[in-house]
Amino acid sequence: MPDVSALVERSRRGDVEAFEALARHYKDKIYSYICRTIGDAGEAEDLTQEVFVRAFTSVARFRGASSFQTWLYRIATNICVDTLRRRRRTEQHAFSLDEPLTTEDDAVEREIADASRSPQVLAETGELQQQVRRAIASLSEKLRTVVVLFDLQGLSYEQIAEIVDCPVGTVKSRLFNARVQLRDKLSSYVTDEA
């Protein structure tokens, strides 16, 4: 494990290699958090890069009031919130797959990408995992953020409170409410013994 505080200090002084080491160290955690929060692996890759671009351009102003990891999660959370808001504003238009796509020059048949998964991915991804993902995705932004940060990313209440800018008690309350909603949504998959 790298000496994060030394790398942060070097990064604050403009050492690009030190920042690259920090990015390598935190990349998978940030990607996982974003992917679970927004539910799109491809978009999560782009947003993860955006997190580190923003962090790089702002690292000189990082004062250490929170841990560097917490600061990165805060940037990632803000990017996720912005992305989810943009999604809601964008209208989804339905169209017939049988109708040709009209261009300026001509009409062409629609080509739809094959969204099927490989046999290996299908074998690894069970029905319960899919249902849990759907249930988490159906939570409100505030509840989803807290449950992903605590249960999936393993952050403390205090770290989450800094990231989402609310009291620790609010984090605990949101986590409780998220778990109640998840239990209700997944009740057909959970036995009394579990």
RACOR-V844133 format. One line per field, one symbol per residue. ss: DSSP state (2 for helix, 1 for strand, 0 for the rest). phi: phi as a letter, one per 40 degrees, with the letter a starting at -180 (. if undefined). Layout:
# RACOR-V844133
ss: ???
phi: ???
This chain:
# RACOR-V844133
ss: 00022222222200022222222222222222222222002222222222222222222220000002222222222222222222222000000000001100001100000000002222220022222222222200222222222222000022222222000222222222222222222000000000
phi: .ccccccccccccgcccccccccccbdcccddcccccbgbccccccccccdccccccbccccbgcbccccccccccccccccccccdcccccbcacccccccbccabbccbbccccccdcccccbcccccccdcccccccdcccdccccccbcgccdcccdcccfacddccccccccccccccccbdcbbcccc
